Amino acid sequence: MEVRFTVLFEEPFWVGIAERTDEAGYAVARHVFGAEPTEPEIYQFVLRHESALAFSAPLPGETRTREVNFKRQQREARQAMAQTAVSSKAHEAMRLELEAHKQAKLEISKADREAEKARRFQQAQERKKEKRRGH
């Protein structure tokens, strides 16, 4: 399993984007820091809250099956630190997750609206019956 954490500035907040590649596929999570985090704060966040990050549903894709040499991992990490851009794959995964969340929210709000409409209709029917009964 490979996890990559990138911190970047998205007006007006600092945002951390975690990318995870494992057997299930490629998943991404986003965390808003607010003020600019220092390196120790980022390190502590990754250590303490990595399991609490809400990763998107895994997208089928590249999976790394071979073991990588420790020095090669260090070199790749150093190169990744030099690059501040987040991969377009991460943006695409976040966009898909946002759209799925948006659809779910629309369905819930529609059901709530319809339930409220039915409740008001029922109240109106009860008021009509009360008026017809007399005093």
LUMZA-856699 format. One line per field, with one value per residue (C-alpha): residue number from 1; residue in one letter; x negated, y negated, z negated. Coordinates in steps of 0.001 Angstrom, whole numbers, plus 500000, padded with zeros to 6 digits. Example, Ala and Ser with C-alpha at 12.3 -4.5 7.8 and 13.67 -1.06 7.14 Angstrom:
pos <- 1:2
code <- A:S
c1 <- 487700:486330
c2 <- 504500:501060
c3 <- 492200:492860
END
This chain:
pos <- 1:2:3:4:5:6:7:8:9:10:11:12:13:14:15:16:17:18:19:20:21:22:23:24:25:26:27:28:29:30:31:32:33:34:35:36:37:38:39:40:41:42:43:44:45:46:47:48:49:50:51:52:53:54:55:56:57:58:59:60:61:62:63:64:65:66:67:68:69:70:71:72:73:74:75:76:77:78:79:80:81:82:83:84:85:86:87:88:89:90:91:92:93:94:95:96:97:98:99:100:101:102:103:104:105:106:107:108:109:110:111:112:113:114:115:116:117:118:119:120:121:122:123:124:125:126:127:128:129:130:131:132:133:134:135
code <- M:E:V:R:F:T:V:L:F:E:E:P:F:W:V:G:I:A:E:R:T:D:E:A:G:Y:A:V:A:R:H:V:F:G:A:E:P:T:E:P:E:I:Y:Q:F:V:L:R:H:E:S:A:L:A:F:S:A:P:L:P:G:E:T:R:T:R:E:V:N:F:K:R:Q:Q:R:E:A:R:Q:A:M:A:Q:T:A:V:S:S:K:A:H:E:A:M:R:L:E:L:E:A:H:K:Q:A:K:L:E:I:S:K:A:D:R:E:A:E:K:A:R:R:F:Q:Q:A:Q:E:R:K:K:E:K:R:R:G:H
c1 <- 500000:498669:499933:499020:499949:499733:500431:501381:503031:506564:507847:508478:507363:504517:505693:504121:504806:504091:503774:503792:502974:503526:504983:508514:507431:506835:508588:508272:509199:509165:508615:508854:506240:507194:504002:500712:499583:495964:494095:494349:498125:498496:496419:498519:501738:500661:499620:502740:505553:504569:507046:509842:509554:512651:511205:513315:514503:511537:511178:509816:506418:502751:501727:498139:497255:493483:491477:489510:486004:485822:483412:485653:488601:486604:485639:489257:490450:487868:488966:492606:491819:490253:493437:496251:498901:501558:502138:505111:506143:506648:508732:510833:511415:512389:514754:516449:516812:518263:520785:521853:522292:524258:526629:527221:527928:530402:532275:532464:533698:536328:537594:537719:539658:542177:542592:543226:545770:547576:547577:549116:551720:552633:552972:555259:557427:557708:558691:561400:562799:562809:564797:567375:567986:569457:569008
c2 <- 500000:496606:493402:489933:486737:483342:479951:477039:473642:473401:469889:469118:472294:474807:478242:481660:484307:487944:490409:494142:496971:500546:503867:502394:499526:495784:493691:490068:488015:484280:482442:478659:477296:473621:471776:472875:476021:476520:479712:481105:480435:482276:485182:485400:485206:488050:490196:489573:489058:491075:493819:491253:489782:490425:491920:492063:495333:497103:496531:499504:498695:499096:501357:501783:505450:505379:504359:501134:500622:498389:495943:495743:494961:492164:490791:490899:489218:486453:485942:485913:483264:481129:481395:479420:480227:482798:485401:484990:488490:487161:484256:486612:488954:486050:484722:488115:488404:484883:485671:488875:486972:484266:486842:488497:485130:484224:487494:486981:483401:484484:487198:484666:482197:484853:485993:482396:481955:485154:484042:480681:482357:484688:481717:479956:483097:483314:479631:480222:483132:481039:478290:480773:482348:479195:477625
c3 <- 500000:500964:499331:500518:498619:500324:498735:500967:500744:502120:501553:498617:496778:496720:497806:497414:500063:499252:502123:501419:503836:502685:503861:504010:506284:506048:503368:502313:499228:498515:495224:494711:492304:492292:491372:492893:491064:490105:490981:487419:487428:490743:489436:486241:488276:490542:487569:485480:487983:491065:490172:489655:493155:495274:498445:501580:503026:504640:508363:510245:511606:511070:508233:507235:506837:506509:503481:503880:502579:499487:501124:504192:501906:500297:503709:504922:501723:502163:505774:504713:502093:504825:506888:505295:507871:507085:509744:512012:510944:507392:508656:510756:507805:505547:508223:508559:504786:504604:507347:505579:502316:504132:505689:502321:500723:503504:503015:499258:499583:502142:499788:496921:499095:500092:496469:495377:498185:497145:493499:494372:496572:493698:491332:493821:494112:490331:490110:492737:490738:487542:489282:490600:487185:485780:482376
END
